[in-house]
């Protein structure tokens, strides 16, 4: 039996992050959903309104024998802007904040270490504002959000927003692409 690990990541619209991790070697599943709020079983409309406290997230399950937690974080920090508070592009509000919901103290320590290293390297002109929060209850998003880019790739939002993030991943992490 595989020794799989899971991390929940918020980096703006979940369609973007899901599309990237769907293509990463060692990732066994990616589910779009919501975490971090105060409403039980939130809907997409409720989360988009910004009053539930939830974040649009993806739950990434990966095989650490094929890809490390650090590699997952490296991809995450490459495909979104971790320096904008409560915003990714035109998506604004706490539901789009940059966040890592960690499931162990080891994940927390490693995420903090990565953030500290990236800040020290001054990759971005502003400091990283990605929050580190303990994982709470994950609510899976409605069915039509799952594999959204795969199923709706020709839509303008997908072409203008999701596709460039997927392309960036494919170019920067070509060795991590699924066969």
PyMOL commands that place a pseudoatom at each C-alpha (Angstrom):
pseudoatom trace, name=CA, resn=UNK, resi=1, chain=A, elem=C, hetatm=0, pos=[0.000, 0.000, 0.000]
pseudoatom trace, name=CA, resn=UNK, resi=2, chain=A, elem=C, hetatm=0, pos=[1.225, 3.485, -0.894]
pseudoatom trace, name=CA, resn=UNK, resi=3, chain=A, elem=C, hetatm=0, pos=[2.251, 5.956, 1.799]
pseudoatom trace, name=CA, resn=UNK, resi=4, chain=A, elem=C, hetatm=0, pos=[0.365, 8.946, 0.414]
pseudoatom trace, name=CA, resn=UNK, resi=5, chain=A, elem=C, hetatm=0, pos=[0.384, 12.461, 1.874]
pseudoatom trace, name=CA, resn=UNK, resi=6, chain=A, elem=C, hetatm=0, pos=[-2.117, 15.279, 1.528]
pseudoatom trace, name=CA, resn=UNK, resi=7, chain=A, elem=C, hetatm=0, pos=[-1.881, 19.049, 1.660]
pseudoatom trace, name=CA, resn=UNK, resi=8, chain=A, elem=C, hetatm=0, pos=[-4.592, 21.641, 1.044]
pseudoatom trace, name=CA, resn=UNK, resi=9, chain=A, elem=C, hetatm=0, pos=[-3.547, 24.745, -0.880]
pseudoatom trace, name=CA, resn=UNK, resi=10, chain=A, elem=C, hetatm=0, pos=[-5.294, 28.012, -1.668]
pseudoatom trace, name=CA, resn=UNK, resi=11, chain=A, elem=C, hetatm=0, pos=[-3.822, 30.185, -4.385]
pseudoatom trace, name=CA, resn=UNK, resi=12, chain=A, elem=C, hetatm=0, pos=[-6.692, 32.062, -5.973]
pseudoatom trace, name=CA, resn=UNK, resi=13, chain=A, elem=C, hetatm=0, pos=[-9.245, 30.321, -8.146]
pseudoatom trace, name=CA, resn=UNK, resi=14, chain=A, elem=C, hetatm=0, pos=[-9.158, 26.589, -7.503]
pseudoatom trace, name=CA, resn=UNK, resi=15, chain=A, elem=C, hetatm=0, pos=[-9.511, 25.839, -11.222]
pseudoatom trace, name=CA, resn=UNK, resi=16, chain=A, elem=C, hetatm=0, pos=[-5.971, 27.157, -11.795]
pseudoatom trace, name=CA, resn=UNK, resi=17, chain=A, elem=C, hetatm=0, pos=[-4.266, 25.255, -9.010]
pseudoatom trace, name=CA, resn=UNK, resi=18, chain=A, elem=C, hetatm=0, pos=[-6.154, 22.040, -9.767]
pseudoatom trace, name=CA, resn=UNK, resi=19, chain=A, elem=C, hetatm=0, pos=[-5.182, 22.174, -13.460]
pseudoatom trace, name=CA, resn=UNK, resi=20, chain=A, elem=C, hetatm=0, pos=[-1.501, 22.469, -12.572]
pseudoatom trace, name=CA, resn=UNK, resi=21, chain=A, elem=C, hetatm=0, pos=[-1.367, 19.694, -9.985]
pseudoatom trace, name=CA, resn=UNK, resi=22, chain=A, elem=C, hetatm=0, pos=[-3.413, 17.371, -12.213]
pseudoatom trace, name=CA, resn=UNK, resi=23, chain=A, elem=C, hetatm=0, pos=[-0.380, 17.362, -14.493]
pseudoatom trace, name=CA, resn=UNK, resi=24, chain=A, elem=C, hetatm=0, pos=[2.308, 16.778, -11.844]
pseudoatom trace, name=CA, resn=UNK, resi=25, chain=A, elem=C, hetatm=0, pos=[4.108, 13.461, -11.567]
pseudoatom trace, name=CA, resn=UNK, resi=26, chain=A, elem=C, hetatm=0, pos=[3.571, 11.838, -8.179]
pseudoatom trace, name=CA, resn=UNK, resi=27, chain=A, elem=C, hetatm=0, pos=[0.229, 13.546, -7.566]
pseudoatom trace, name=CA, resn=UNK, resi=28, chain=A, elem=C, hetatm=0, pos=[-2.447, 10.887, -7.278]
pseudoatom trace, name=CA, resn=UNK, resi=29, chain=A, elem=C, hetatm=0, pos=[-5.508, 13.114, -6.908]
pseudoatom trace, name=CA, resn=UNK, resi=30, chain=A, elem=C, hetatm=0, pos=[-6.548, 16.755, -6.835]
pseudoatom trace, name=CA, resn=UNK, resi=31, chain=A, elem=C, hetatm=0, pos=[-9.938, 17.865, -5.548]
pseudoatom trace, name=CA, resn=UNK, resi=32, chain=A, elem=C, hetatm=0, pos=[-11.329, 21.381, -5.633]
pseudoatom trace, name=CA, resn=UNK, resi=33, chain=A, elem=C, hetatm=0, pos=[-13.129, 22.493, -2.505]
pseudoatom trace, name=CA, resn=UNK, resi=34, chain=A, elem=C, hetatm=0, pos=[-13.412, 24.898, 0.388]
pseudoatom trace, name=CA, resn=UNK, resi=35, chain=A, elem=C, hetatm=0, pos=[-11.669, 25.139, 3.756]
pseudoatom trace, name=CA, resn=UNK, resi=36, chain=A, elem=C, hetatm=0, pos=[-11.168, 27.540, 6.608]
pseudoatom trace, name=CA, resn=UNK, resi=37, chain=A, elem=C, hetatm=0, pos=[-14.619, 28.992, 7.096]
pseudoatom trace, name=CA, resn=UNK, resi=38, chain=A, elem=C, hetatm=0, pos=[-17.458, 28.926, 9.558]
pseudoatom trace, name=CA, resn=UNK, resi=39, chain=A, elem=C, hetatm=0, pos=[-20.377, 27.636, 7.449]
pseudoatom trace, name=CA, resn=UNK, resi=40, chain=A, elem=C, hetatm=0, pos=[-21.121, 23.916, 7.250]
pseudoatom trace, name=CA, resn=UNK, resi=41, chain=A, elem=C, hetatm=0, pos=[-21.318, 22.598, 3.666]
pseudoatom trace, name=CA, resn=UNK, resi=42, chain=A, elem=C, hetatm=0, pos=[-20.797, 25.930, 1.907]
pseudoatom trace, name=CA, resn=UNK, resi=43, chain=A, elem=C, hetatm=0, pos=[-21.826, 26.378, -1.710]
pseudoatom trace, name=CA, resn=UNK, resi=44, chain=A, elem=C, hetatm=0, pos=[-19.778, 28.011, -4.430]
pseudoatom trace, name=CA, resn=UNK, resi=45, chain=A, elem=C, hetatm=0, pos=[-22.117, 31.003, -4.451]
pseudoatom trace, name=CA, resn=UNK, resi=46, chain=A, elem=C, hetatm=0, pos=[-21.746, 31.444, -0.669]
pseudoatom trace, name=CA, resn=UNK, resi=47, chain=A, elem=C, hetatm=0, pos=[-17.953, 31.217, -0.847]
pseudoatom trace, name=CA, resn=UNK, resi=48, chain=A, elem=C, hetatm=0, pos=[-17.793, 33.632, -3.813]
pseudoatom trace, name=CA, resn=UNK, resi=49, chain=A, elem=C, hetatm=0, pos=[-19.797, 36.168, -1.810]
pseudoatom trace, name=CA, resn=UNK, resi=50, chain=A, elem=C, hetatm=0, pos=[-16.896, 36.171, 0.647]
pseudoatom trace, name=CA, resn=UNK, resi=51, chain=A, elem=C, hetatm=0, pos=[-18.885, 35.927, 3.865]
pseudoatom trace, name=CA, resn=UNK, resi=52, chain=A, elem=C, hetatm=0, pos=[-18.304, 32.289, 4.871]
pseudoatom trace, name=CA, resn=UNK, resi=53, chain=A, elem=C, hetatm=0, pos=[-14.598, 32.649, 5.676]
pseudoatom trace, name=CA, resn=UNK, resi=54, chain=A, elem=C, hetatm=0, pos=[-13.764, 29.760, 3.345]
pseudoatom trace, name=CA, resn=UNK, resi=55, chain=A, elem=C, hetatm=0, pos=[-10.981, 29.738, 0.799]
pseudoatom trace, name=CA, resn=UNK, resi=56, chain=A, elem=C, hetatm=0, pos=[-11.168, 28.156, -2.643]
pseudoatom trace, name=CA, resn=UNK, resi=57, chain=A, elem=C, hetatm=0, pos=[-8.628, 25.348, -2.241]
pseudoatom trace, name=CA, resn=UNK, resi=58, chain=A, elem=C, hetatm=0, pos=[-7.359, 22.153, -3.754]
pseudoatom trace, name=CA, resn=UNK, resi=59, chain=A, elem=C, hetatm=0, pos=[-6.662, 19.021, -1.771]
pseudoatom trace, name=CA, resn=UNK, resi=60, chain=A, elem=C, hetatm=0, pos=[-3.520, 17.539, -3.296]
pseudoatom trace, name=CA, resn=UNK, resi=61, chain=A, elem=C, hetatm=0, pos=[-2.743, 13.904, -2.554]
pseudoatom trace, name=CA, resn=UNK, resi=62, chain=A, elem=C, hetatm=0, pos=[0.746, 12.820, -3.567]
pseudoatom trace, name=CA, resn=UNK, resi=63, chain=A, elem=C, hetatm=0, pos=[3.169, 9.932, -3.304]
pseudoatom trace, name=CA, resn=UNK, resi=64, chain=A, elem=C, hetatm=0, pos=[6.285, 11.192, -1.476]
pseudoatom trace, name=CA, resn=UNK, resi=65, chain=A, elem=C, hetatm=0, pos=[8.309, 8.414, -3.121]
pseudoatom trace, name=CA, resn=UNK, resi=66, chain=A, elem=C, hetatm=0, pos=[7.690, 10.158, -6.472]
pseudoatom trace, name=CA, resn=UNK, resi=67, chain=A, elem=C, hetatm=0, pos=[7.425, 13.819, -5.506]
pseudoatom trace, name=CA, resn=UNK, resi=68, chain=A, elem=C, hetatm=0, pos=[8.273, 15.526, -2.256]
pseudoatom trace, name=CA, resn=UNK, resi=69, chain=A, elem=C, hetatm=0, pos=[6.231, 17.961, -0.209]
pseudoatom trace, name=CA, resn=UNK, resi=70, chain=A, elem=C, hetatm=0, pos=[8.942, 20.525, -0.993]
pseudoatom trace, name=CA, resn=UNK, resi=71, chain=A, elem=C, hetatm=0, pos=[8.419, 19.975, -4.719]
pseudoatom trace, name=CA, resn=UNK, resi=72, chain=A, elem=C, hetatm=0, pos=[4.672, 20.442, -4.291]
pseudoatom trace, name=CA, resn=UNK, resi=73, chain=A, elem=C, hetatm=0, pos=[5.361, 23.730, -2.497]
pseudoatom trace, name=CA, resn=UNK, resi=74, chain=A, elem=C, hetatm=0, pos=[7.869, 24.817, -5.159]
pseudoatom trace, name=CA, resn=UNK, resi=75, chain=A, elem=C, hetatm=0, pos=[5.201, 24.375, -7.831]
pseudoatom trace, name=CA, resn=UNK, resi=76, chain=A, elem=C, hetatm=0, pos=[2.579, 26.122, -5.684]
pseudoatom trace, name=CA, resn=UNK, resi=77, chain=A, elem=C, hetatm=0, pos=[4.788, 29.169, -5.143]
pseudoatom trace, name=CA, resn=UNK, resi=78, chain=A, elem=C, hetatm=0, pos=[5.652, 29.314, -8.844]
pseudoatom trace, name=CA, resn=UNK, resi=79, chain=A, elem=C, hetatm=0, pos=[2.157, 29.236, -10.338]
pseudoatom trace, name=CA, resn=UNK, resi=80, chain=A, elem=C, hetatm=0, pos=[0.493, 31.911, -8.193]
pseudoatom trace, name=CA, resn=UNK, resi=81, chain=A, elem=C, hetatm=0, pos=[1.479, 35.256, -6.686]
pseudoatom trace, name=CA, resn=UNK, resi=82, chain=A, elem=C, hetatm=0, pos=[2.014, 34.653, -2.953]
pseudoatom trace, name=CA, resn=UNK, resi=83, chain=A, elem=C, hetatm=0, pos=[2.633, 38.365, -2.287]
pseudoatom trace, name=CA, resn=UNK, resi=84, chain=A, elem=C, hetatm=0, pos=[-0.858, 39.746, -2.862]
pseudoatom trace, name=CA, resn=UNK, resi=85, chain=A, elem=C, hetatm=0, pos=[-3.132, 39.753, 0.165]
pseudoatom trace, name=CA, resn=UNK, resi=86, chain=A, elem=C, hetatm=0, pos=[-6.580, 38.326, -0.547]
pseudoatom trace, name=CA, resn=UNK, resi=87, chain=A, elem=C, hetatm=0, pos=[-6.122, 38.568, -4.287]
pseudoatom trace, name=CA, resn=UNK, resi=88, chain=A, elem=C, hetatm=0, pos=[-5.010, 36.693, -7.380]
pseudoatom trace, name=CA, resn=UNK, resi=89, chain=A, elem=C, hetatm=0, pos=[-5.291, 38.764, -10.542]
pseudoatom trace, name=CA, resn=UNK, resi=90, chain=A, elem=C, hetatm=0, pos=[-8.861, 40.011, -10.834]
pseudoatom trace, name=CA, resn=UNK, resi=91, chain=A, elem=C, hetatm=0, pos=[-10.115, 37.610, -8.146]
pseudoatom trace, name=CA, resn=UNK, resi=92, chain=A, elem=C, hetatm=0, pos=[-10.359, 39.603, -4.923]
pseudoatom trace, name=CA, resn=UNK, resi=93, chain=A, elem=C, hetatm=0, pos=[-11.481, 38.657, -1.429]
pseudoatom trace, name=CA, resn=UNK, resi=94, chain=A, elem=C, hetatm=0, pos=[-10.415, 36.422, 1.431]
pseudoatom trace, name=CA, resn=UNK, resi=95, chain=A, elem=C, hetatm=0, pos=[-11.774, 33.422, -0.489]
pseudoatom trace, name=CA, resn=UNK, resi=96, chain=A, elem=C, hetatm=0, pos=[-8.818, 33.844, -2.887]
pseudoatom trace, name=CA, resn=UNK, resi=97, chain=A, elem=C, hetatm=0, pos=[-6.081, 34.278, -0.293]
pseudoatom trace, name=CA, resn=UNK, resi=98, chain=A, elem=C, hetatm=0, pos=[-2.800, 32.449, -0.515]
pseudoatom trace, name=CA, resn=UNK, resi=99, chain=A, elem=C, hetatm=0, pos=[-2.774, 29.772, 2.167]
pseudoatom trace, name=CA, resn=UNK, resi=100, chain=A, elem=C, hetatm=0, pos=[-1.264, 26.416, 3.034]
pseudoatom trace, name=CA, resn=UNK, resi=101, chain=A, elem=C, hetatm=0, pos=[-3.489, 24.295, 5.265]
pseudoatom trace, name=CA, resn=UNK, resi=102, chain=A, elem=C, hetatm=0, pos=[-0.959, 21.910, 6.768]
pseudoatom trace, name=CA, resn=UNK, resi=103, chain=A, elem=C, hetatm=0, pos=[-1.840, 18.504, 8.205]
pseudoatom trace, name=CA, resn=UNK, resi=104, chain=A, elem=C, hetatm=0, pos=[1.209, 17.984, 10.438]
pseudoatom trace, name=CA, resn=UNK, resi=105, chain=A, elem=C, hetatm=0, pos=[3.820, 19.984, 12.318]
pseudoatom trace, name=CA, resn=UNK, resi=106, chain=A, elem=C, hetatm=0, pos=[6.402, 18.659, 9.867]
pseudoatom trace, name=CA, resn=UNK, resi=107, chain=A, elem=C, hetatm=0, pos=[4.430, 20.184, 6.964]
pseudoatom trace, name=CA, resn=UNK, resi=108, chain=A, elem=C, hetatm=0, pos=[4.126, 23.451, 8.903]
pseudoatom trace, name=CA, resn=UNK, resi=109, chain=A, elem=C, hetatm=0, pos=[7.874, 23.626, 9.559]
pseudoatom trace, name=CA, resn=UNK, resi=110, chain=A, elem=C, hetatm=0, pos=[8.766, 22.825, 5.953]
pseudoatom trace, name=CA, resn=UNK, resi=111, chain=A, elem=C, hetatm=0, pos=[6.297, 25.390, 4.579]
pseudoatom trace, name=CA, resn=UNK, resi=112, chain=A, elem=C, hetatm=0, pos=[7.664, 28.078, 6.907]
pseudoatom trace, name=CA, resn=UNK, resi=113, chain=A, elem=C, hetatm=0, pos=[11.205, 27.177, 5.867]
pseudoatom trace, name=CA, resn=UNK, resi=114, chain=A, elem=C, hetatm=0, pos=[10.301, 27.481, 2.164]
pseudoatom trace, name=CA, resn=UNK, resi=115, chain=A, elem=C, hetatm=0, pos=[8.620, 30.861, 2.720]
pseudoatom trace, name=CA, resn=UNK, resi=116, chain=A, elem=C, hetatm=0, pos=[11.634, 32.127, 4.674]
pseudoatom trace, name=CA, resn=UNK, resi=117, chain=A, elem=C, hetatm=0, pos=[14.019, 30.940, 1.932]
pseudoatom trace, name=CA, resn=UNK, resi=118, chain=A, elem=C, hetatm=0, pos=[11.958, 32.494, -0.865]
pseudoatom trace, name=CA, resn=UNK, resi=119, chain=A, elem=C, hetatm=0, pos=[11.700, 35.793, 1.002]
pseudoatom trace, name=CA, resn=UNK, resi=120, chain=A, elem=C, hetatm=0, pos=[15.468, 35.788, 1.587]
pseudoatom trace, name=CA, resn=UNK, resi=121, chain=A, elem=C, hetatm=0, pos=[16.044, 35.208, -2.149]
pseudoatom trace, name=CA, resn=UNK, resi=122, chain=A, elem=C, hetatm=0, pos=[13.861, 38.252, -3.010]
pseudoatom trace, name=CA, resn=UNK, resi=123, chain=A, elem=C, hetatm=0, pos=[12.211, 36.448, -5.910]
pseudoatom trace, name=CA, resn=UNK, resi=124, chain=A, elem=C, hetatm=0, pos=[9.282, 38.857, -5.657]
pseudoatom trace, name=CA, resn=UNK, resi=125, chain=A, elem=C, hetatm=0, pos=[9.470, 42.596, -5.003]
pseudoatom trace, name=CA, resn=UNK, resi=126, chain=A, elem=C, hetatm=0, pos=[7.178, 42.191, -1.981]
pseudoatom trace, name=CA, resn=UNK, resi=127, chain=A, elem=C, hetatm=0, pos=[7.234, 39.677, 0.889]
pseudoatom trace, name=CA, resn=UNK, resi=128, chain=A, elem=C, hetatm=0, pos=[5.183, 36.494, 0.763]
pseudoatom trace, name=CA, resn=UNK, resi=129, chain=A, elem=C, hetatm=0, pos=[1.844, 36.821, 2.573]
pseudoatom trace, name=CA, resn=UNK, resi=130, chain=A, elem=C, hetatm=0, pos=[0.831, 33.156, 2.288]
pseudoatom trace, name=CA, resn=UNK, resi=131, chain=A, elem=C, hetatm=0, pos=[-0.714, 32.132, 5.591]
pseudoatom trace, name=CA, resn=UNK, resi=132, chain=A, elem=C, hetatm=0, pos=[0.015, 28.821, 7.280]
pseudoatom trace, name=CA, resn=UNK, resi=133, chain=A, elem=C, hetatm=0, pos=[-3.052, 27.383, 8.976]
pseudoatom trace, name=CA, resn=UNK, resi=134, chain=A, elem=C, hetatm=0, pos=[-3.857, 23.990, 10.428]
pseudoatom trace, name=CA, resn=UNK, resi=135, chain=A, elem=C, hetatm=0, pos=[-6.118, 21.982, 8.164]
pseudoatom trace, name=CA, resn=UNK, resi=136, chain=A, elem=C, hetatm=0, pos=[-9.755, 22.015, 9.127]
pseudoatom trace, name=CA, resn=UNK, resi=137, chain=A, elem=C, hetatm=0, pos=[-12.805, 20.371, 7.573]
pseudoatom trace, name=CA, resn=UNK, resi=138, chain=A, elem=C, hetatm=0, pos=[-12.556, 20.099, 3.803]
pseudoatom trace, name=CA, resn=UNK, resi=139, chain=A, elem=C, hetatm=0, pos=[-15.739, 20.557, 1.815]
pseudoatom trace, name=CA, resn=UNK, resi=140, chain=A, elem=C, hetatm=0, pos=[-15.543, 19.236, -1.720]
pseudoatom trace, name=CA, resn=UNK, resi=141, chain=A, elem=C, hetatm=0, pos=[-16.776, 21.705, -4.337]
pseudoatom trace, name=CA, resn=UNK, resi=142, chain=A, elem=C, hetatm=0, pos=[-19.700, 20.983, -6.586]
pseudoatom trace, name=CA, resn=UNK, resi=143, chain=A, elem=C, hetatm=0, pos=[-19.134, 18.366, -9.308]
pseudoatom trace, name=CA, resn=UNK, resi=144, chain=A, elem=C, hetatm=0, pos=[-18.890, 20.887, -12.147]
pseudoatom trace, name=CA, resn=UNK, resi=145, chain=A, elem=C, hetatm=0, pos=[-15.777, 22.430, -10.521]
pseudoatom trace, name=CA, resn=UNK, resi=146, chain=A, elem=C, hetatm=0, pos=[-13.841, 19.159, -10.572]
pseudoatom trace, name=CA, resn=UNK, resi=147, chain=A, elem=C, hetatm=0, pos=[-11.490, 18.905, -13.569]
pseudoatom trace, name=CA, resn=UNK, resi=148, chain=A, elem=C, hetatm=0, pos=[-12.843, 22.273, -14.685]
pseudoatom trace, name=CA, resn=UNK, resi=149, chain=A, elem=C, hetatm=0, pos=[-9.960, 23.168, -17.017]
pseudoatom trace, name=CA, resn=UNK, resi=150, chain=A, elem=C, hetatm=0, pos=[-9.927, 19.703, -18.572]
pseudoatom trace, name=CA, resn=UNK, resi=151, chain=A, elem=C, hetatm=0, pos=[-13.658, 19.922, -19.264]
pseudoatom trace, name=CA, resn=UNK, resi=152, chain=A, elem=C, hetatm=0, pos=[-13.888, 23.628, -20.159]
pseudoatom trace, name=CA, resn=UNK, resi=153, chain=A, elem=C, hetatm=0, pos=[-10.457, 24.529, -21.518]
pseudoatom trace, name=CA, resn=UNK, resi=154, chain=A, elem=C, hetatm=0, pos=[-11.796, 26.539, -24.448]
pseudoatom trace, name=CA, resn=UNK, resi=155, chain=A, elem=C, hetatm=0, pos=[-13.738, 28.974, -22.258]
pseudoatom trace, name=CA, resn=UNK, resi=156, chain=A, elem=C, hetatm=0, pos=[-12.255, 32.511, -22.209]
pseudoatom trace, name=CA, resn=UNK, resi=157, chain=A, elem=C, hetatm=0, pos=[-11.423, 32.426, -18.453]
pseudoatom trace, name=CA, resn=UNK, resi=158, chain=A, elem=C, hetatm=0, pos=[-9.600, 29.142, -18.903]
pseudoatom trace, name=CA, resn=UNK, resi=159, chain=A, elem=C, hetatm=0, pos=[-7.677, 30.453, -21.917]
pseudoatom trace, name=CA, resn=UNK, resi=160, chain=A, elem=C, hetatm=0, pos=[-6.764, 33.794, -20.322]
pseudoatom trace, name=CA, resn=UNK, resi=161, chain=A, elem=C, hetatm=0, pos=[-6.143, 32.788, -16.698]
pseudoatom trace, name=CA, resn=UNK, resi=162, chain=A, elem=C, hetatm=0, pos=[-5.764, 29.020, -16.247]
pseudoatom trace, name=CA, resn=UNK, resi=163, chain=A, elem=C, hetatm=0, pos=[-3.834, 28.110, -19.410]
pseudoatom trace, name=CA, resn=UNK, resi=164, chain=A, elem=C, hetatm=0, pos=[-0.905, 30.500, -18.721]
pseudoatom trace, name=CA, resn=UNK, resi=165, chain=A, elem=C, hetatm=0, pos=[-0.422, 28.953, -15.267]
pseudoatom trace, name=CA, resn=UNK, resi=166, chain=A, elem=C, hetatm=0, pos=[-0.460, 25.457, -16.741]
pseudoatom trace, name=CA, resn=UNK, resi=167, chain=A, elem=C, hetatm=0, pos=[2.018, 26.552, -19.419]
pseudoatom trace, name=CA, resn=UNK, resi=168, chain=A, elem=C, hetatm=0, pos=[4.304, 28.119, -16.794]
pseudoatom trace, name=CA, resn=UNK, resi=169, chain=A, elem=C, hetatm=0, pos=[4.263, 24.851, -14.841]
pseudoatom trace, name=CA, resn=UNK, resi=170, chain=A, elem=C, hetatm=0, pos=[4.959, 22.798, -17.982]
pseudoatom trace, name=CA, resn=UNK, resi=171, chain=A, elem=C, hetatm=0, pos=[7.922, 25.001, -18.915]
pseudoatom trace, name=CA, resn=UNK, resi=172, chain=A, elem=C, hetatm=0, pos=[9.498, 25.391, -15.480]
pseudoatom trace, name=CA, resn=UNK, resi=173, chain=A, elem=C, hetatm=0, pos=[8.850, 21.839, -14.252]
pseudoatom trace, name=CA, resn=UNK, resi=174, chain=A, elem=C, hetatm=0, pos=[9.032, 19.796, -17.454]
pseudoatom trace, name=CA, resn=UNK, resi=175, chain=A, elem=C, hetatm=0, pos=[10.742, 16.970, -15.568]
pseudoatom trace, name=CA, resn=UNK, resi=176, chain=A, elem=C, hetatm=0, pos=[7.758, 16.739, -13.194]
pseudoatom trace, name=CA, resn=UNK, resi=177, chain=A, elem=C, hetatm=0, pos=[5.095, 16.310, -15.914]
pseudoatom trace, name=CA, resn=UNK, resi=178, chain=A, elem=C, hetatm=0, pos=[3.038, 13.152, -15.850]
pseudoatom trace, name=CA, resn=UNK, resi=179, chain=A, elem=C, hetatm=0, pos=[3.874, 10.829, -18.727]
for i in range(1, 179): cmd.bond("trace and resi %d" % i, "trace and resi %d" % (i + 1))
show_as sticks, trace
zoom trace
